[in-house]
Structure formats: C-alpha cells, structure tokens
Amino acid sequence: MFVVTRDEEKCEGCGECVEACPAGILELVDGKVRITDETACLGCETCVTVCPTGAITIQEV
C-alpha cells in the first residue's frame, strides 16, 4: 500500500499533479492540492514527477 502526502508550504496550487494522477485522488481546493483518499494511491509517482516544487511525496507502508 502507498500513502501520498503533500507539503502545504511547498504547494503552489499549479494543478499539475491533479491532472496527472491516474487514481484521481487529488483535487484543487482554495488554490492548494487536497488528497481525497491517501490510501487509494497506486504508487506510480506520476504526481511526484510532475510537481515543480517537490510538494508531493509517496511512501510505501
């Protein structure tokens, strides 16, 4: 299982990760990314790759 998290201070709300996530677990709320279901992450790291500020991390648990 994978858990995705974001660093609120680093997130600029560009939405790149939201568009790239194949699991559809990310959304923009008030200019910041919100994770709708941390445990539904597929672990593909697409969001990590496209995030220009390094705000997204994925950990395997």
Predicted model as a PDB file, atoms N, CA, C, CB and O in Angstrom, pLDDT in the B-factor column:
MODEL        1                                                                  
ATOM      1  N   MET A   1       0.843  -1.171   0.000  1.00 90.00           N  
ATOM      2  CA  MET A   1       0.000   0.000   0.000  1.00 90.00           C  
ATOM      3  C   MET A   1       0.895   1.243   0.000  1.00 90.00           C  
ATOM      4  CB  MET A   1      -0.963  -0.007   1.221  1.00 90.00           C  
ATOM      5  O   MET A   1       1.978   1.245   0.585  1.00 90.00           O  
ATOM      6  N   PHE A   2       0.425   2.287  -0.660  1.00 93.00           N  
ATOM      7  CA  PHE A   2       1.157   3.540  -0.761  1.00 93.00           C  
ATOM      8  C   PHE A   2       0.329   4.662  -0.143  1.00 93.00           C  
ATOM      9  CB  PHE A   2       1.504   3.861  -2.235  1.00 93.00           C  
ATOM     10  O   PHE A   2      -0.900   4.660  -0.206  1.00 93.00           O  
ATOM     11  N   VAL A   3       1.032   5.616   0.454  1.00 90.00           N  
ATOM     12  CA  VAL A   3       0.364   6.778   1.032  1.00 90.00           C  
ATOM     13  C   VAL A   3       0.993   8.032   0.428  1.00 90.00           C  
ATOM     14  CB  VAL A   3       0.475   6.783   2.600  1.00 90.00           C  
ATOM     15  O   VAL A   3       2.210   8.210   0.459  1.00 90.00           O  
ATOM     16  N   VAL A   4       0.143   8.890  -0.118  1.00 92.00           N  
ATOM     17  CA  VAL A   4       0.609  10.137  -0.724  1.00 92.00           C  
ATOM     18  C   VAL A   4       0.354  11.291   0.242  1.00 92.00           C  
ATOM     19  CB  VAL A   4      -0.099  10.394  -2.090  1.00 92.00           C  
ATOM     20  O   VAL A   4      -0.700  11.370   0.872  1.00 92.00           O  
ATOM     21  N   THR A   5       1.334  12.177   0.347  1.00 91.00           N  
ATOM     22  CA  THR A   5       1.193  13.358   1.197  1.00 91.00           C  
ATOM     23  C   THR A   5       1.688  14.572   0.425  1.00 91.00           C  
ATOM     24  CB  THR A   5       1.978  13.191   2.538  1.00 91.00           C  
ATOM     25  O   THR A   5       2.412  14.441  -0.562  1.00 91.00           O  
ATOM     26  N   ARG A   6       1.295  15.745   0.881  1.00 92.00           N  
ATOM     27  CA  ARG A   6       1.789  16.980   0.272  1.00 92.00           C  
ATOM     28  C   ARG A   6       2.223  17.944   1.356  1.00 92.00           C  
ATOM     29  CB  ARG A   6       0.712  17.626  -0.626  1.00 92.00           C  
ATOM     30  O   ARG A   6       1.661  17.978   2.450  1.00 92.00           O  
ATOM     31  N   ASP A   7       3.224  18.715   1.027  1.00 95.00           N  
ATOM     32  CA  ASP A   7       3.732  19.749   1.917  1.00 95.00           C  
ATOM     33  C   ASP A   7       2.998  21.038   1.562  1.00 95.00           C  
ATOM     34  CB  ASP A   7       5.300  19.915   1.790  1.00 95.00           C  
ATOM     35  O   ASP A   7       3.224  21.611   0.497  1.00 95.00           O  
ATOM     36  N   GLU A   8       2.127  21.489   2.444  1.00 91.00           N  
ATOM     37  CA  GLU A   8       1.288  22.653   2.166  1.00 91.00           C  
ATOM     38  C   GLU A   8       2.112  23.908   1.889  1.00 91.00           C  
ATOM     39  CB  GLU A   8       0.350  22.904   3.330  1.00 91.00           C  
ATOM     40  O   GLU A   8       1.716  24.740   1.073  1.00 91.00           O  
ATOM     41  N   GLU A   9       3.235  24.047   2.551  1.00 94.00           N  
ATOM     42  CA  GLU A   9       4.078  25.226   2.352  1.00 94.00           C  
ATOM     43  C   GLU A   9       4.734  25.242   0.971  1.00 94.00           C  
ATOM     44  CB  GLU A   9       5.149  25.285   3.427  1.00 94.00           C  
ATOM     45  O   GLU A   9       4.954  26.309   0.399  1.00 94.00           O  
ATOM     46  N   LYS A  10       5.043  24.067   0.440  1.00 96.00           N  
ATOM     47  CA  LYS A  10       5.676  23.986  -0.876  1.00 96.00           C  
ATOM     48  C   LYS A  10       4.659  24.040  -2.013  1.00 96.00           C  
ATOM     49  CB  LYS A  10       6.490  22.712  -0.981  1.00 96.00           C  
ATOM     50  O   LYS A  10       4.999  24.463  -3.118  1.00 96.00           O  
ATOM     51  N   CYS A  11       3.441  23.626  -1.769  1.00 95.00           N  
ATOM     52  CA  CYS A  11       2.419  23.539  -2.818  1.00 95.00           C  
ATOM     53  C   CYS A  11       2.033  24.940  -3.297  1.00 95.00           C  
ATOM     54  CB  CYS A  11       1.167  22.781  -2.303  1.00 95.00           C  
ATOM     55  O   CYS A  11       1.649  25.799  -2.504  1.00 95.00           O  
ATOM     56  N   GLU A  12       2.144  25.149  -4.612  1.00 95.00           N  
ATOM     57  CA  GLU A  12       1.772  26.423  -5.219  1.00 95.00           C  
ATOM     58  C   GLU A  12       0.412  26.363  -5.907  1.00 95.00           C  
ATOM     59  CB  GLU A  12       2.828  26.847  -6.213  1.00 95.00           C  
ATOM     60  O   GLU A  12      -0.047  27.361  -6.462  1.00 95.00           O  
ATOM     61  N   GLY A  13      -0.228  25.206  -5.874  1.00 94.00           N  
ATOM     62  CA  GLY A  13      -1.558  25.072  -6.446  1.00 94.00           C  
ATOM     63  C   GLY A  13      -1.603  25.108  -7.962  1.00 94.00           C  
ATOM     64  O   GLY A  13      -2.594  25.551  -8.542  1.00 94.00           O  
ATOM     65  N   CYS A  14      -0.550  24.652  -8.607  1.00 95.00           N  
ATOM     66  CA  CYS A  14      -0.498  24.686 -10.072  1.00 95.00           C  
ATOM     67  C   CYS A  14      -1.448  23.675 -10.709  1.00 95.00           C  
ATOM     68  CB  CYS A  14       0.921  24.422 -10.548  1.00 95.00           C  
ATOM     69  O   CYS A  14      -1.895  23.874 -11.839  1.00 95.00           O  
ATOM     70  N   GLY A  15      -1.761  22.594  -9.995  1.00 95.00           N  
ATOM     71  CA  GLY A  15      -2.686  21.585 -10.505  1.00 95.00           C  
ATOM     72  C   GLY A  15      -2.071  20.527 -11.395  1.00 95.00           C  
ATOM     73  O   GLY A  15      -2.784  19.658 -11.898  1.00 95.00           O  
ATOM     74  N   GLU A  16      -0.764  20.578 -11.604  1.00 96.00           N  
ATOM     75  CA  GLU A  16      -0.108  19.575 -12.451  1.00 96.00           C  
ATOM     76  C   GLU A  16      -0.351  18.155 -11.934  1.00 96.00           C  
ATOM     77  CB  GLU A  16       1.400  19.850 -12.526  1.00 96.00           C  
ATOM     78  O   GLU A  16      -0.642  17.246 -12.712  1.00 96.00           O  
ATOM     79  N   CYS A  17      -0.233  17.974 -10.636  1.00 96.00           N  
ATOM     80  CA  CYS A  17      -0.407  16.642 -10.051  1.00 96.00           C  
ATOM     81  C   CYS A  17      -1.857  16.165 -10.168  1.00 96.00           C  
ATOM     82  CB  CYS A  17       0.025  16.649  -8.578  1.00 96.00           C  
ATOM     83  O   CYS A  17      -2.117  14.976 -10.354  1.00 96.00           O  
ATOM     84  N   VAL A  18      -2.789  17.101 -10.057  1.00 96.00           N  
ATOM     85  CA  VAL A  18      -4.217  16.754 -10.157  1.00 96.00           C  
ATOM     86  C   VAL A  18      -4.509  16.178 -11.539  1.00 96.00           C  
ATOM     87  CB  VAL A  18      -5.116  18.000  -9.886  1.00 96.00           C  
ATOM     88  O   VAL A  18      -5.178  15.152 -11.662  1.00 96.00           O  
ATOM     89  N   GLU A  19      -4.008  16.837 -12.568  1.00 96.00           N  
ATOM     90  CA  GLU A  19      -4.221  16.386 -13.937  1.00 96.00           C  
ATOM     91  C   GLU A  19      -3.502  15.072 -14.230  1.00 96.00           C  
ATOM     92  CB  GLU A  19      -3.761  17.449 -14.910  1.00 96.00           C  
ATOM     93  O   GLU A  19      -3.987  14.263 -15.021  1.00 96.00           O  
ATOM     94  N   ALA A  20      -2.355  14.857 -13.601  1.00 96.00           N  
ATOM     95  CA  ALA A  20      -1.525  13.693 -13.904  1.00 96.00           C  
ATOM     96  C   ALA A  20      -1.915  12.426 -13.145  1.00 96.00           C  
ATOM     97  CB  ALA A  20      -0.103  14.016 -13.608  1.00 96.00           C  
ATOM     98  O   ALA A  20      -1.591  11.326 -13.592  1.00 96.00           O  
ATOM     99  N   CYS A  21      -2.597  12.550 -12.017  1.00 96.00           N  
ATOM    100  CA  CYS A  21      -2.881  11.392 -11.163  1.00 96.00           C  
ATOM    101  C   CYS A  21      -3.854  10.415 -11.818  1.00 96.00           C  
ATOM    102  CB  CYS A  21      -3.444  11.855  -9.828  1.00 96.00           C  
ATOM    103  O   CYS A  21      -5.012  10.766 -12.046  1.00 96.00           O  
ATOM    104  N   PRO A  22      -3.403   9.187 -12.125  1.00 96.00           N  
ATOM    105  CA  PRO A  22      -4.296   8.212 -12.745  1.00 96.00           C  
ATOM    106  C   PRO A  22      -5.361   7.671 -11.780  1.00 96.00           C  
ATOM    107  CB  PRO A  22      -3.484   7.063 -13.295  1.00 96.00           C  
ATOM    108  O   PRO A  22      -6.395   7.167 -12.218  1.00 96.00           O  
ATOM    109  N   ALA A  23      -5.112   7.774 -10.486  1.00 95.00           N  
ATOM    110  CA  ALA A  23      -6.079   7.291  -9.495  1.00 95.00           C  
ATOM    111  C   ALA A  23      -7.157   8.340  -9.197  1.00 95.00           C  
ATOM    112  CB  ALA A  23      -5.355   6.904  -8.199  1.00 95.00           C  
ATOM    113  O   ALA A  23      -8.186   8.021  -8.601  1.00 95.00           O  
ATOM    114  N   GLY A  24      -6.922   9.587  -9.609  1.00 95.00           N  
ATOM    115  CA  GLY A  24      -7.897  10.644  -9.397  1.00 95.00           C  
ATOM    116  C   GLY A  24      -8.125  11.000  -7.935  1.00 95.00           C  
ATOM    117  O   GLY A  24      -9.237  11.356  -7.544  1.00 95.00           O  
ATOM    118  N   ILE A  25      -7.071  10.904  -7.126  1.00 95.00           N  
ATOM    119  CA  ILE A  25      -7.234  11.155  -5.685  1.00 95.00           C  
ATOM    120  C   ILE A  25      -6.790  12.547  -5.258  1.00 95.00           C  
ATOM    121  CB  ILE A  25      -6.460  10.130  -4.899  1.00 95.00           C  
ATOM    122  O   ILE A  25      -6.755  12.847  -4.065  1.00 95.00           O  
ATOM    123  N   LEU A  26      -6.449  13.401  -6.224  1.00 96.00           N  
ATOM    124  CA  LEU A  26      -6.010  14.749  -5.923  1.00 96.00           C  
ATOM    125  C   LEU A  26      -6.987  15.750  -6.525  1.00 96.00           C  
ATOM    126  CB  LEU A  26      -4.585  14.991  -6.450  1.00 96.00           C  
ATOM    127  O   LEU A  26      -7.530  15.528  -7.607  1.00 96.00           O  
ATOM    128  N   GLU A  27      -7.206  16.864  -5.807  1.00 96.00           N  
ATOM    129  CA  GLU A  27      -8.063  17.927  -6.316  1.00 96.00           C  
ATOM    130  C   GLU A  27      -7.557  19.269  -5.800  1.00 96.00           C  
ATOM    131  CB  GLU A  27      -9.541  17.698  -5.902  1.00 96.00           C  
ATOM    132  O   GLU A  27      -6.873  19.335  -4.779  1.00 96.00           O  
ATOM    133  N   LEU A  28      -7.899  20.328  -6.512  1.00 95.00           N  
ATOM    134  CA  LEU A  28      -7.538  21.671  -6.074  1.00 95.00           C  
ATOM    135  C   LEU A  28      -8.673  22.255  -5.251  1.00 95.00           C  
ATOM    136  CB  LEU A  28      -7.213  22.582  -7.281  1.00 95.00           C  
ATOM    137  O   LEU A  28      -9.824  22.270  -5.689  1.00 95.00           O  
ATOM    138  N   VAL A  29      -8.346  22.735  -4.056  1.00 94.00           N  
ATOM    139  CA  VAL A  29      -9.316  23.376  -3.172  1.00 94.00           C  
ATOM    140  C   VAL A  29      -8.670  24.657  -2.640  1.00 94.00           C  
ATOM    141  CB  VAL A  29      -9.755  22.416  -1.993  1.00 94.00           C  
ATOM    142  O   VAL A  29      -7.624  24.611  -1.994  1.00 94.00           O  
ATOM    143  N   ASP A  30      -9.287  25.765  -2.911  1.00 92.00           N  
ATOM    144  CA  ASP A  30      -8.777  27.064  -2.450  1.00 92.00           C  
ATOM    145  C   ASP A  30      -7.314  27.289  -2.827  1.00 92.00           C  
ATOM    146  CB  ASP A  30      -8.933  27.175  -0.944  1.00 92.00           C  
ATOM    147  O   ASP A  30      -6.536  27.814  -2.031  1.00 92.00           O  
ATOM    148  N   GLY A  31      -6.944  26.887  -4.046  1.00 91.00           N  
ATOM    149  CA  GLY A  31      -5.600  27.131  -4.536  1.00 91.00           C  
ATOM    150  C   GLY A  31      -4.527  26.203  -4.010  1.00 91.00           C  
ATOM    151  O   GLY A  31      -3.338  26.462  -4.197  1.00 91.00           O  
ATOM    152  N   LYS A  32      -4.927  25.126  -3.355  1.00 91.00           N  
ATOM    153  CA  LYS A  32      -3.967  24.132  -2.857  1.00 91.00           C  
ATOM    154  C   LYS A  32      -4.468  22.732  -3.217  1.00 91.00           C  
ATOM    155  CB  LYS A  32      -3.764  24.269  -1.306  1.00 91.00           C  
ATOM    156  O   LYS A  32      -5.667  22.510  -3.386  1.00 91.00           O  
ATOM    157  N   VAL A  33      -3.538  21.808  -3.330  1.00 94.00           N  
ATOM    158  CA  VAL A  33      -3.911  20.425  -3.627  1.00 94.00           C  
ATOM    159  C   VAL A  33      -4.428  19.754  -2.373  1.00 94.00           C  
ATOM    160  CB  VAL A  33      -2.717  19.639  -4.202  1.00 94.00           C  
ATOM    161  O   VAL A  33      -3.839  19.878  -1.300  1.00 94.00           O  
ATOM    162  N   ARG A  34      -5.530  19.047  -2.516  1.00 94.00           N  
ATOM    163  CA  ARG A  34      -6.079  18.256  -1.423  1.00 94.00           C  
ATOM    164  C   ARG A  34      -6.104  16.794  -1.874  1.00 94.00           C  
ATOM    165  CB  ARG A  34      -7.517  18.758  -1.014  1.00 94.00           C  
ATOM    166  O   ARG A  34      -6.442  16.486  -3.017  1.00 94.00           O  
ATOM    167  N   ILE A  35      -5.745  15.917  -0.963  1.00 93.00           N  
ATOM    168  CA  ILE A  35      -5.747  14.482  -1.231  1.00 93.00           C  
ATOM    169  C   ILE A  35      -7.082  13.932  -0.738  1.00 93.00           C  
ATOM    170  CB  ILE A  35      -4.528  13.756  -0.535  1.00 93.00           C  
ATOM    171  O   ILE A  35      -7.405  14.037   0.446  1.00 93.00           O  
ATOM    172  N   THR A  36      -7.851  13.349  -1.645  1.00 93.00           N  
ATOM    173  CA  THR A  36      -9.184  12.882  -1.278  1.00 93.00           C  
ATOM    174  C   THR A  36      -9.165  11.519  -0.601  1.00 93.00           C  
ATOM    175  CB  THR A  36     -10.058  12.824  -2.497  1.00 93.00           C  
ATOM    176  O   THR A  36     -10.042  11.220   0.210  1.00 93.00           O  
ATOM    177  N   ASP A  37      -8.178  10.692  -0.925  1.00 89.00           N  
ATOM    178  CA  ASP A  37      -8.077   9.363  -0.316  1.00 89.00           C  
ATOM    179  C   ASP A  37      -6.615   8.925  -0.334  1.00 89.00           C  
ATOM    180  CB  ASP A  37      -8.979   8.325  -1.066  1.00 89.00           C  
ATOM    181  O   ASP A  37      -6.143   8.356  -1.318  1.00 89.00           O  
ATOM    182  N   GLU A  38      -5.902   9.192   0.760  1.00 80.00           N  
ATOM    183  CA  GLU A  38      -4.470   8.897   0.817  1.00 80.00           C  
ATOM    184  C   GLU A  38      -4.140   7.429   0.568  1.00 80.00           C  
ATOM    185  CB  GLU A  38      -3.927   9.304   2.152  1.00 80.00           C  
ATOM    186  O   GLU A  38      -3.058   7.117   0.071  1.00 80.00           O  
ATOM    187  N   THR A  39      -5.044   6.539   0.900  1.00 81.00           N  
ATOM    188  CA  THR A  39      -4.755   5.107   0.783  1.00 81.00           C  
ATOM    189  C   THR A  39      -5.096   4.535  -0.597  1.00 81.00           C  
ATOM    190  CB  THR A  39      -5.518   4.348   1.843  1.00 81.00           C  
ATOM    191  O   THR A  39      -4.835   3.359  -0.850  1.00 81.00           O  
ATOM    192  N   ALA A  40      -5.671   5.338  -1.489  1.00 91.00           N  
ATOM    193  CA  ALA A  40      -6.005   4.858  -2.833  1.00 91.00           C  
ATOM    194  C   ALA A  40      -4.866   5.096  -3.823  1.00 91.00           C  
ATOM    195  CB  ALA A  40      -7.274   5.543  -3.333  1.00 91.00           C  
ATOM    196  O   ALA A  40      -5.014   4.825  -5.015  1.00 91.00           O  
ATOM    197  N   CYS A  41      -3.747   5.592  -3.344  1.00 93.00           N  
ATOM    198  CA  CYS A  41      -2.595   5.867  -4.193  1.00 93.00           C  
ATOM    199  C   CYS A  41      -2.079   4.581  -4.835  1.00 93.00           C  
ATOM    200  CB  CYS A  41      -1.480   6.543  -3.382  1.00 93.00           C  
ATOM    201  O   CYS A  41      -1.957   3.553  -4.168  1.00 93.00           O  
ATOM    202  N   LEU A  42      -1.777   4.643  -6.134  1.00 94.00           N  
ATOM    203  CA  LEU A  42      -1.266   3.481  -6.866  1.00 94.00           C  
ATOM    204  C   LEU A  42       0.248   3.335  -6.754  1.00 94.00           C  
ATOM    205  CB  LEU A  42      -1.656   3.580  -8.325  1.00 94.00           C  
ATOM    206  O   LEU A  42       0.804   2.300  -7.122  1.00 94.00           O  
ATOM    207  N   GLY A  43       0.913   4.367  -6.248  1.00 94.00           N  
ATOM    208  CA  GLY A  43       2.365   4.312  -6.099  1.00 94.00           C  
ATOM    209  C   GLY A  43       3.130   4.547  -7.381  1.00 94.00           C  
ATOM    210  O   GLY A  43       4.315   4.220  -7.457  1.00 94.00           O  
ATOM    211  N   CYS A  44       2.486   5.106  -8.390  1.00 96.00           N  
ATOM    212  CA  CYS A  44       3.144   5.302  -9.683  1.00 96.00           C  
ATOM    213  C   CYS A  44       4.127   6.473  -9.689  1.00 96.00           C  
ATOM    214  CB  CYS A  44       2.104   5.518 -10.752  1.00 96.00           C  
ATOM    215  O   CYS A  44       4.994   6.554 -10.559  1.00 96.00           O  
ATOM    216  N   GLU A  45       3.993   7.369  -8.731  1.00 96.00           N  
ATOM    217  CA  GLU A  45       4.842   8.542  -8.562  1.00 96.00           C  
ATOM    218  C   GLU A  45       4.739   9.556  -9.698  1.00 96.00           C  
ATOM    219  CB  GLU A  45       6.256   8.108  -8.425  1.00 96.00           C  
ATOM    220  O   GLU A  45       5.623  10.398  -9.855  1.00 96.00           O  
ATOM    221  N   THR A  46       3.680   9.486 -10.483  1.00 97.00           N  
ATOM    222  CA  THR A  46       3.476  10.479 -11.539  1.00 97.00           C  
ATOM    223  C   THR A  46       3.342  11.867 -10.948  1.00 97.00           C  
ATOM    224  CB  THR A  46       2.238  10.141 -12.371  1.00 97.00           C  
ATOM    225  O   THR A  46       3.910  12.821 -11.479  1.00 97.00           O  
ATOM    226  N   CYS A  47       2.598  11.997  -9.855  1.00 97.00           N  
ATOM    227  CA  CYS A  47       2.413  13.299  -9.209  1.00 97.00           C  
ATOM    228  C   CYS A  47       3.733  13.855  -8.693  1.00 97.00           C  
ATOM    229  CB  CYS A  47       1.412  13.186  -8.058  1.00 97.00           C  
ATOM    230  O   CYS A  47       3.977  15.059  -8.770  1.00 97.00           O  
ATOM    231  N   VAL A  48       4.575  12.988  -8.175  1.00 97.00           N  
ATOM    232  CA  VAL A  48       5.889  13.394  -7.673  1.00 97.00           C  
ATOM    233  C   VAL A  48       6.730  13.934  -8.826  1.00 97.00           C  
ATOM    234  CB  VAL A  48       6.611  12.204  -6.980  1.00 97.00           C  
ATOM    235  O   VAL A  48       7.411  14.950  -8.685  1.00 97.00           O  
ATOM    236  N   THR A  49       6.678  13.261  -9.947  1.00 97.00           N  
ATOM    237  CA  THR A  49       7.469  13.629 -11.119  1.00 97.00           C  
ATOM    238  C   THR A  49       7.052  14.978 -11.693  1.00 97.00           C  
ATOM    239  CB  THR A  49       7.345  12.559 -12.185  1.00 97.00           C  
ATOM    240  O   THR A  49       7.908  15.771 -12.084  1.00 97.00           O  
ATOM    241  N   VAL A  50       5.747  15.252 -11.750  1.00 98.00           N  
ATOM    242  CA  VAL A  50       5.279  16.487 -12.385  1.00 98.00           C  
ATOM    243  C   VAL A  50       5.256  17.689 -11.454  1.00 98.00           C  
ATOM    244  CB  VAL A  50       3.911  16.277 -12.940  1.00 98.00           C  
ATOM    245  O   VAL A  50       5.147  18.820 -11.928  1.00 98.00           O  
ATOM    246  N   CYS A  51       5.354  17.483 -10.148  1.00 97.00           N  
ATOM    247  CA  CYS A  51       5.284  18.596  -9.199  1.00 97.00           C  
ATOM    248  C   CYS A  51       6.560  19.445  -9.294  1.00 97.00           C  
ATOM    249  CB  CYS A  51       5.086  18.068  -7.747  1.00 97.00           C  
ATOM    250  O   CYS A  51       7.652  18.957  -9.002  1.00 97.00           O  
ATOM    251  N   PRO A  52       6.423  20.714  -9.703  1.00 97.00           N  
ATOM    252  CA  PRO A  52       7.612  21.544  -9.886  1.00 97.00           C  
ATOM    253  C   PRO A  52       8.263  22.010  -8.579  1.00 97.00           C  
ATOM    254  CB  PRO A  52       7.254  22.738 -10.703  1.00 97.00           C  
ATOM    255  O   PRO A  52       9.403  22.472  -8.590  1.00 97.00           O  
ATOM    256  N   THR A  53       7.552  21.893  -7.462  1.00 97.00           N  
ATOM    257  CA  THR A  53       8.102  22.372  -6.188  1.00 97.00           C  
ATOM    258  C   THR A  53       8.482  21.257  -5.230  1.00 97.00           C  
ATOM    259  CB  THR A  53       7.114  23.272  -5.519  1.00 97.00           C  
ATOM    260  O   THR A  53       8.989  21.532  -4.143  1.00 97.00           O  
ATOM    261  N   GLY A  54       8.249  20.005  -5.606  1.00 97.00           N  
ATOM    262  CA  GLY A  54       8.576  18.880  -4.735  1.00 97.00           C  
ATOM    263  C   GLY A  54       7.654  18.772  -3.531  1.00 97.00           C  
ATOM    264  O   GLY A  54       8.060  18.286  -2.475  1.00 97.00           O  
ATOM    265  N   ALA A  55       6.418  19.221  -3.684  1.00 96.00           N  
ATOM    266  CA  ALA A  55       5.466  19.234  -2.574  1.00 96.00           C  
ATOM    267  C   ALA A  55       4.823  17.876  -2.314  1.00 96.00           C  
ATOM    268  CB  ALA A  55       4.392  20.247  -2.841  1.00 96.00           C  
ATOM    269  O   ALA A  55       4.279  17.651  -1.233  1.00 96.00           O  
ATOM    270  N   ILE A  56       4.876  16.974  -3.278  1.00 96.00           N  
ATOM    271  CA  ILE A  56       4.211  15.683  -3.166  1.00 96.00           C  
ATOM    272  C   ILE A  56       5.239  14.593  -2.861  1.00 96.00           C  
ATOM    273  CB  ILE A  56       3.436  15.353  -4.462  1.00 96.00           C  
ATOM    274  O   ILE A  56       6.301  14.536  -3.479  1.00 96.00           O  
ATOM    275  N   THR A  57       4.911  13.741  -1.912  1.00 95.00           N  
ATOM    276  CA  THR A  57       5.747  12.581  -1.604  1.00 95.00           C  
ATOM    277  C   THR A  57       4.873  11.345  -1.500  1.00 95.00           C  
ATOM    278  CB  THR A  57       6.543  12.798  -0.292  1.00 95.00           C  
ATOM    279  O   THR A  57       3.689  11.429  -1.175  1.00 95.00           O  
ATOM    280  N   ILE A  58       5.465  10.212  -1.777  1.00 95.00           N  
ATOM    281  CA  ILE A  58       4.769   8.931  -1.679  1.00 95.00           C  
ATOM    282  C   ILE A  58       5.626   7.986  -0.839  1.00 95.00           C  
ATOM    283  CB  ILE A  58       4.484   8.324  -3.101  1.00 95.00           C  
ATOM    284  O   ILE A  58       6.835   7.874  -1.042  1.00 95.00           O  
ATOM    285  N   GLN A  59       4.980   7.316   0.100  1.00 93.00           N  
ATOM    286  CA  GLN A  59       5.672   6.338   0.929  1.00 93.00           C  
ATOM    287  C   GLN A  59       4.942   4.995   0.825  1.00 93.00           C  
ATOM    288  CB  GLN A  59       5.753   6.819   2.414  1.00 93.00           C  
ATOM    289  O   GLN A  59       3.712   4.935   0.808  1.00 93.00           O  
ATOM    290  N   GLU A  60       5.722   3.938   0.758  1.00 93.00           N  
ATOM    291  CA  GLU A  60       5.137   2.605   0.804  1.00 93.00           C  
ATOM    292  C   GLU A  60       5.045   2.185   2.256  1.00 93.00           C  
ATOM    293  CB  GLU A  60       5.971   1.581  -0.026  1.00 93.00           C  
ATOM    294  O   GLU A  60       6.012   2.288   3.011  1.00 93.00           O  
ATOM    295  N   VAL A  61       3.872   1.711   2.636  1.00 90.00           N  
ATOM    296  CA  VAL A  61       3.648   1.273   4.022  1.00 90.00           C  
ATOM    297  C   VAL A  61       3.234  -0.180   4.071  1.00 90.00           C  
ATOM    298  CB  VAL A  61       2.584   2.138   4.699  1.00 90.00           C  
ATOM    299  O   VAL A  61       3.003  -0.719   5.153  1.00 90.00           O  
TER     300      VAL A  61                                                      
ENDMDL                                                                          
END                                                                             
